Amino acid sequence: MLATLKGLPLAYQRDLQESVAPLFDAVEVFETSLGVMAGLVATLTVDAERMRAATGEGYTTATAVADALVRRGVPFRAAHHIVGALVAAAENDGIGLDAVSDATVASALAASADPTAAALATEQGIGDALRAAASLDGALASCDVIGGTAPARVDAALRAAKARLAPR
């Protein structure tokens, strides 16, 4: 409905009565969905251990590793290629990104055409830094912005939501 109204020229007096019925249908579906969501949240059981175990599958923290390289001055395009090489090596070895060896990290960095990345290959502790970024806790903590996944930000968002929902 908003897209239809947005596209109308100013002062165009088209009869919009045919568009009202779909709008009311959409509001009704939305209200029903809210009821379903409230029931889902009220009866939800979270298995934190199972969720944490599931995060180890599929290299879900690969972007956090690329972001860690970007924070060290590597262009994202080069960081993406480096992390791709690390993921390929980790898959080949049957391990997670948080377990790749220093030699593997150094090799992937040295193979990069980017001079900043190549220079990082010899930096002391680079393997530890990238493995820390690849850990679930490291990946979550790295997004320390409003609306981010850092634990302090999530806690603040939860407190704010509870305050908005609290009866007055």
N, C-alpha and C positions, 0 to 999 in steps of 0.2 A: 504494500500500500504506500509506504513511504517513497519507494522508488518511482511509483506511478505519479505521485504528487510532485516529487522533485523534478520530474521531467516535463511538467506542464509549464508553458510560458506564463509569465506574469499577466494577470488579469484575464486569463483564459477561463471562461465560465462554463466549462464542460460539465454536464450532469454526471456526478460521481455516484449516483445511487446504486449502480450495478457493482461498484467496488466495495460497498459497505458490508454486504453479506459475507464475502471472504474474510474481511477484517474481523467480524464478529466470530466467525468459525476459528480463526487463528487464535483469538483471545480465549475462546473456550478450550481449545487444545492446550494452550499454555497453562491455563488454570488447572486443568486435569493433570498435566505433567508435574506441576508443583506438588500436588497431592501425592502422586506416585513417588516423587523424589523425597518428600518428607517421610513417607513410610520406609523407603529404602534406607535413608540415613538413620532413622530411629531404630531399625533392626539390624544395622550393619555390624558385623563382627570382623575386626581387623586382625590378621595373623602377621604380626610384624616380622617374625623370623622368616616366614615363608616369602614375604615381600622382599626382605633384604636378600635372601638367597636368589630370588628371581632377577634381581638387578645385575647379578653377575653373568647372566646369559646375554649374548648378543652384543657385547661391547657398547653398552649404553652410555658409558662415560667417555667415549672417544672424542666427542665435541669438547668436553672439558679439558682434555689433553691438548687439543688444537688451540683452545683459548689460552691455555697456559703458555704455549709457544708464542702466541700473538702478544701476550703481555710482556714477553721478553724481546719483542721487536721483529718477530718473524711474520711476514705477510700471511694472511689466512690461506691464500691459495697454496703457498709452500707448506704451511702447517698441515693443511688437509692431506697433501701428498705424503708427508712424513708420517702422519698418524695412520694413513692407509698402509704404509709399509710396516708400521708397528703392529697393526691389527693382523695383517697377513702373516707376519712372523709369529705372533701369539697364537693365531688359529693353527698354524703349522705345528707349533709345539704343544697345542692343547692347553694353553694357559690363558689367564686374563691379562688385560693391559697393565694391571697393577703388579704383575709378576715378571714383566719382560726384563731381561738382563741389561746391565750397563753397556755391555758390548753391542747388544741389539740396538739400543737407543743411540749410541755413538755412531754405529754404522748407518742408521736411517738418517741421522742428522748430517753426517759427512757426505752422504750421497745426494743431498739436496743441492740444487743449482743456486739457491739463495745464499749469499755470503754470510748473512746473520745466522742462519740455521747451521751452516757449515762451521762457523766459529763456535757455536754452542756445543759441538761434538766433543770439544776438548775441555769444556767447562767442568770444574769439579762439582759433583753433586747434581748434575743435570738429570741423571737417571732417577735419583731419589725424588727430585722435584716433579718429574713427569709421572712417576709411579704414585706419588701422593695425589696428584691431580686426577689420576685414573681411579683412585679409590672412591667408593660411594660417598663417604663423608667429605672427602676433598672436593668432589664434583659439586655436591650440594652447597658447601661453604663458599665456593668460588663465586656464586651468584649473590653477592651481598649488595643488592639494590632493592629499592621499593618494589614489592611484588615478587622478589626473588626467592630462591629456595634455601638460602642460608638459614640455619635454625633460628637465629635471633629475629630475622625478618618474618619467618613463619609464625613465631610466637607473637610478634607485634601485630600481625594481621589477624590472628585468632583472637587476641585481646580486643582489638578494634571491632571485630565482627560480633563478639559476645556483648560488648558495650552497646552496639547498635540494636541488638536483639533483646536486650534486657528490658523487662517491663518497667515502665516509668511511673 
